[in-house]
Amino acid sequence: MPVPKPSWIVARCRSCSGLAKCDPTKLGAPATCPACGTVLPLPPPSAPASSGAVRDPSALISHLPKPKPSDPLDTSRVKQTNSEEMVSLASERVRVKRKSKRVVKQLTSWEQSREELDRERRPNPTPAWLRKTKIAALALVSAALLGLTVYGVIASMREGGAISEPEEPESGSAPFSELEAASFDRTESKRVYARARATAMQFLDAATWQERLSFCREPKRVRMLMSEYYSNPARPDGPAAHRSLPDQAKVVVNGSLILLSIEMDDFSRRPLAIERLSDDSYRVDWESWVGHCEIPWDELGQRRSALPFRLRARLLRRDYYNHGFQDEQWTSWQLEDRDGQHRIFGYVEHQSPVLIQLESTARSQGTNRPIHVLLEVRFPQSAPAGDQVEITKIITLGWVDTTREDG
């Protein structure tokens, strides 16, 4: 007859919470914890079970305390996972990790591309020395162009032997350079300027043209011209109302001619030319002061003289062709009087010396500045229009006639 196996009694160690088994048939033998060796107290003896009955293990440990949630033996909260779920979770983890790497790589490459594009679009900073070099070069070029322009104007004035009347500036400042190339010594400059200024004051303050005549160039020839000029009621006689005369630094000297910029009462400026004669006397050029013409501007359209006559005018290039003056043969210019109140058109034949001289003077003074010229013009035979003339000769550049001698 087989010997029945003993039913083990399980006890919990209070020190390490380990479990120990003891044989209930050997009540004299104490139970010890296999983990830490602590002697465990035995439970009170119970009634022996009937022969052949199987003891319920759960009943043997029902008196023990329930394990804490953190007890490593508490398996109530552990989810049982089979092998297929483990494989699925591992695959998902690998897939998420790979996707995260791709996203990080794309973001990194996008940021790098954006930085490279910004660097390409961003202009390269110009070094300080290069900026300073450019500024200095521009300043030198501007100074050279200004010097060439001034030299061209002075050369054209000296070439014609007369001073051109400068254009009246809109700002009201004097359009004249400083004292230059005087025909007298520097030691005499103050005395000459004082004499010229006194003559100008007497000329401007004269009450009648007869008094003014004594301060004019060529008084014998000019007397008849002045008498005819002031006989027109539209040209009143009397003192020339003005505000101030320029100081010595604003005077232009060319040979024996001295040019003063007179500021009038209406704040406009008019040039006054004074000639220093051989006897050290000073005379005003009245004809250039009033812009005198052999035929007055307001009578050109009615008289239409086919004979050449002298005309003081300001010239500008224009492209107006009509009534026999066509661009295949002629070059068009606009002619106007001193105040710009009367305008006509003058024409010069191609390749003529007159055109070459006008074009050269226009380039030296600038395309937008008028040329002050004493011309010889005429109307064509049976002129169909009273505002078109042929320019036959340039007497002198400027309005001061230096071809005549003092009479």
C-alpha positions in Angstrom: 0.0 0.0 0.0 1.6 3.3 -1.1 2.5 5.8 1.6 0.6 9.1 1.1 2.6 12.2 0.5 2.5 14.8 3.2 0.5 18.0 2.8 2.8 20.9 3.1 2.0 23.9 5.2 3.1 27.3 3.6 4.2 30.1 5.9 5.3 33.7 4.9 8.5 35.2 6.2 7.9 38.6 7.9 11.4 39.8 7.1 11.7 39.2 3.4 8.1 38.2 2.6 9.4 34.9 1.3 7.5 31.6 1.5 8.5 28.5 3.5 7.0 25.1 3.6 7.0 22.8 6.5 5.8 19.2 7.0 2.8 19.1 9.3 3.6 15.6 10.4 6.8 16.9 11.9 5.4 19.4 14.3 8.6 19.4 16.4 10.7 20.6 13.5 10.6 24.4 13.0 10.3 25.9 9.6 13.0 28.3 8.3 12.9 30.8 5.4 15.0 29.4 2.5 15.9 33.0 1.5 17.1 34.7 4.7 17.1 31.7 7.2 14.6 33.3 9.6 12.7 30.8 11.8 9.1 31.0 11.0 6.4 30.4 13.6 4.1 27.5 12.9 0.4 27.8 12.7 -1.7 26.2 15.4 -2.4 22.5 14.8 -5.6 21.6 13.2 -7.6 18.5 13.2 -6.2 15.8 11.1 -7.9 15.2 7.8 -9.6 12.0 7.1 -7.7 9.3 5.4 -7.4 9.8 1.7 -8.8 13.4 1.7 -6.9 16.0 -0.3 -6.2 19.3 1.6 -7.2 22.5 -0.3 -4.0 24.6 -0.8 -6.0 27.8 -0.8 -7.4 27.0 2.6 -3.9 26.5 3.9 -2.9 30.1 2.9 -6.2 31.8 3.5 -4.9 33.1 6.9 -1.9 34.8 5.3 -2.0 38.6 4.5 -2.8 39.6 1.0 0.2 40.7 -1.0 0.6 44.5 -1.6 0.3 45.9 -5.2 4.1 46.3 -5.2 4.6 42.7 -4.1 6.5 40.9 -6.8 4.2 37.9 -6.3 1.1 39.9 -7.1 0.3 38.8 -10.7 -3.3 40.2 -10.7 -2.2 43.4 -12.5 0.3 41.8 -15.0 -1.2 41.4 -18.4 -0.5 38.0 -19.9 1.1 38.5 -23.4 1.5 35.7 -25.8 4.4 35.4 -28.3 2.4 36.8 -31.3 1.5 40.0 -29.4 5.1 40.4 -28.4 6.2 40.1 -32.1 3.5 42.6 -33.1 4.6 45.1 -30.4 8.2 44.8 -31.4 7.4 45.3 -35.1 5.3 48.4 -34.2 8.1 49.8 -32.1 10.6 49.3 -35.0 8.2 50.9 -37.5 7.7 54.0 -35.2 11.4 54.3 -34.6 12.1 54.2 -38.4 9.4 56.7 -39.1 10.7 59.1 -36.4 14.2 58.9 -38.0 12.7 59.7 -41.5 10.8 62.7 -40.1 13.9 64.0 -38.3 16.0 63.5 -41.4 13.4 65.4 -43.6 13.2 68.3 -41.1 17.0 68.5 -40.9 17.4 68.5 -44.7 14.6 71.2 -45.0 16.3 73.4 -42.5 19.7 73.0 -44.3 18.1 73.8 -47.7 16.4 76.9 -46.3 19.6 78.1 -44.7 21.5 77.6 -48.0 18.7 79.5 -49.9 18.9 82.4 -47.4 22.6 82.5 -47.8 22.3 82.7 -51.7 19.6 85.4 -51.5 21.5 87.4 -48.8 23.7 90.0 -50.5 27.3 89.8 -49.7 28.4 92.7 -47.5 30.6 95.2 -49.2 33.9 95.8 -47.3 34.3 99.2 -45.8 37.5 99.9 -47.8 35.7 99.1 -51.1 32.8 101.5 -50.2 35.3 104.3 -49.4 37.1 103.7 -52.7 33.9 103.9 -54.7 32.9 107.2 -52.9 36.3 108.7 -53.6 36.2 107.6 -57.3 32.7 109.2 -57.7 33.9 112.4 -56.1 36.9 112.6 -58.4 34.8 111.9 -61.5 32.3 114.6 -60.5 35.0 117.1 -59.9 36.6 116.3 -63.3 33.3 116.7 -65.1 32.6 120.0 -63.4 36.1 121.3 -64.3 35.7 120.3 -67.9 32.3 122.1 -68.1 33.7 125.3 -66.6 36.7 125.2 -68.9 34.5 124.7 -72.0 32.3 127.7 -71.1 35.3 129.9 -70.5 37.0 128.7 -73.7 33.9 129.4 -75.8 33.6 132.9 -74.3 37.3 133.7 -75.1 37.1 132.2 -78.6 34.2 134.6 -79.5 35.9 137.5 -77.8 32.8 138.4 -75.8 30.9 137.3 -72.7 27.7 135.3 -73.2 24.8 136.4 -71.1 24.2 133.5 -68.6 20.8 132.0 -68.0 18.9 133.5 -65.1 18.9 130.9 -62.3 15.6 129.9 -60.7 17.1 130.0 -57.2 18.0 133.6 -57.6 21.7 133.1 -57.0 24.3 134.8 -59.2 25.2 132.6 -62.2 28.8 133.8 -62.4 32.1 132.3 -61.3 34.7 134.0 -59.2 37.0 136.7 -60.5 39.2 135.1 -63.2 41.8 135.9 -65.9 41.7 139.6 -65.3 43.4 141.8 -67.9 44.9 143.9 -65.1 47.3 143.1 -62.2 46.1 141.9 -58.9 47.3 145.0 -57.2 44.9 147.0 -59.3 41.9 144.7 -59.0 40.3 146.5 -56.1 40.7 149.9 -57.8 39.3 148.5 -61.1 36.4 146.9 -59.4 35.6 150.1 -57.5 35.7 152.2 -60.7 33.5 149.7 -62.6 31.0 149.5 -59.8 30.7 153.3 -59.6 30.1 153.5 -63.3 27.4 150.8 -63.1 25.7 152.8 -60.2 25.6 156.0 -62.3 24.3 154.2 -65.3 21.5 152.5 -63.4 20.5 155.6 -61.4 20.3 158.0 -64.4 16.9 159.7 -64.6 16.8 159.9 -68.4 18.4 158.1 -71.3 20.3 161.4 -72.2 22.0 161.2 -68.8 22.6 157.5 -69.2 24.3 158.1 -72.6 27.4 159.7 -71.0 28.2 156.3 -69.4 27.7 154.2 -72.5 30.0 152.7 -75.1 30.1 154.4 -78.5 27.9 157.3 -77.4 27.8 158.9 -80.9 26.4 155.7 -82.6 24.2 154.7 -79.7 22.5 158.0 -79.3 20.2 157.4 -82.3 19.5 153.9 -81.2 18.5 155.0 -77.7 16.3 157.8 -78.9 14.4 155.4 -81.1 14.2 152.7 -78.5 12.8 154.9 -75.7 10.3 156.6 -78.0 8.2 153.5 -77.8 5.7 153.9 -74.8 6.1 150.2 -74.1 9.7 150.9 -73.1 9.6 153.4 -70.2 12.6 155.6 -69.5 14.0 156.3 -66.0 16.2 154.7 -63.4 16.6 151.0 -63.5 15.1 149.7 -60.2 17.6 147.3 -58.6 18.3 145.8 -55.2 22.1 145.2 -55.1 25.3 144.9 -57.1 27.7 141.9 -56.7 30.9 142.0 -54.6 34.3 141.6 -56.1 34.3 137.8 -55.7 31.2 137.5 -58.0 32.6 139.4 -61.0 33.6 137.8 -64.3 36.4 139.4 -66.3 37.2 138.6 -69.9 39.8 140.7 -71.5 38.8 144.3 -71.3 35.2 143.4 -70.4 33.8 143.2 -66.8 30.5 141.5 -66.2 28.4 142.3 -63.2 25.3 140.4 -62.1 22.6 143.0 -61.1 19.8 141.9 -58.8 16.6 143.7 -59.9 13.7 144.7 -57.8 11.7 141.6 -58.8 14.7 139.4 -57.6 15.7 138.5 -61.2 19.2 139.0 -62.3 20.5 140.8 -65.4 24.1 140.9 -66.6 25.7 144.3 -67.1 28.8 144.5 -69.3 31.3 147.3 -68.7 34.3 147.9 -70.9 37.6 149.3 -69.6 39.0 151.6 -72.3 42.6 152.4 -73.0 42.5 155.7 -71.2 41.3 153.8 -68.0 37.7 155.0 -68.4 34.7 152.7 -68.0 31.7 152.5 -70.2 28.5 150.3 -70.1 27.4 148.3 -73.1 23.8 149.6 -73.4 22.9 147.3 -76.4 23.6 144.1 -74.6 21.8 145.5 -71.5 18.5 145.9 -73.3 19.0 143.2 -75.9 18.8 145.7 -78.8 17.9 144.4 -82.3 17.9 146.2 -85.6 14.2 145.1 -86.0 12.3 145.0 -82.7 10.9 141.6 -81.8 7.3 142.7 -81.8 7.7 144.0 -85.5 9.4 140.9 -87.0 6.1 139.3 -88.2 4.9 142.4 -89.9 8.1 143.6 -91.6 9.5 140.1 -92.7 12.7 141.7 -94.1 14.4 139.7 -96.8 17.6 141.7 -96.2 20.0 140.4 -93.4 19.6 142.2 -90.1 21.1 141.8 -86.6 19.2 140.0 -83.9 20.2 139.3 -80.3 18.6 136.1 -79.3 18.8 133.1 -77.0 19.0 129.8 -79.0 17.7 126.3 -78.1 17.6 123.2 -80.3 14.1 122.3 -81.6 12.6 119.9 -84.2 10.1 122.1 -85.9 10.0 122.0 -89.7 7.5 123.7 -92.0 6.9 126.0 -95.0 9.9 125.0 -97.1 12.3 124.4 -94.1 12.6 120.6 -94.0 14.9 118.4 -91.9 16.6 117.0 -95.0 18.4 120.3 -95.6 18.0 122.4 -92.4 18.5 122.2 -88.7 15.9 123.8 -86.5 16.6 126.3 -83.6 14.3 128.3 -81.4 15.1 132.0 -81.0 13.7 134.2 -78.2 14.2 137.6 -76.8 15.7 138.6 -73.4 12.5 138.0 -71.4 11.2 135.0 -73.4 8.1 136.9 -74.5 8.7 136.6 -78.2 9.8 133.4 -80.0 10.5 132.5 -83.6 12.3 129.6 -85.4 15.7 129.9 -87.1 17.2 127.4 -89.6 20.8 126.6 -90.5 21.9 124.5 -93.5 23.6 121.2 -92.9 27.4 121.1 -92.9 27.6 124.9 -92.8 30.3 126.7 -90.6 27.4 128.4 -88.7 25.9 125.0 -87.7 29.3 123.6 -86.6 29.9 126.7 -84.4 26.4 126.5 -82.8 26.7 122.8 -82.2 30.1 123.1 -80.5 28.9 126.0 -78.3 25.7 124.0 -77.4 27.7 120.9 -76.3 30.1 123.0 -74.2 27.2 124.8 -72.3 24.8 121.9 -72.0 21.8 120.9 -74.1 19.2 122.5 -71.8 20.9 125.9 -71.5 20.3 128.6 -74.1 23.1 130.1 -76.2 23.3 133.9 -76.2 24.3 134.9 -79.7 24.4 138.1 -81.8 23.1 136.8 -85.2 22.5 137.9 -88.7 19.2 136.5 -90.0 16.7 137.1 -92.8 13.3 136.1 -93.9 13.0 134.0 -97.2 11.5 135.7 -100.2 7.7 135.9 -100.0 7.9 134.3 -96.5 4.6 132.5 -95.9 5.2 132.7 -92.1 6.3 135.5 -89.8 8.1 133.2 -87.3 10.6 131.4 -89.5 14.0 133.0 -90.5 17.3 131.7 -92.0 20.4 132.2 -89.8 23.1 133.4 -92.2 25.9 134.4 -89.8 27.1 134.4 -86.2 28.5 137.9 -85.5 29.8 137.0 -82.0 29.0 134.6 -79.2 27.3 136.6 -76.5 25.4 139.9 -76.8 28.4 142.3 -76.5 29.5 143.3 -80.0 33.3 143.3 -80.0 33.6 143.7 -83.8 33.0 147.4 -83.6 35.5 150.1 -82.5 34.7 152.9 -80.2 33.4 155.9 -82.1 
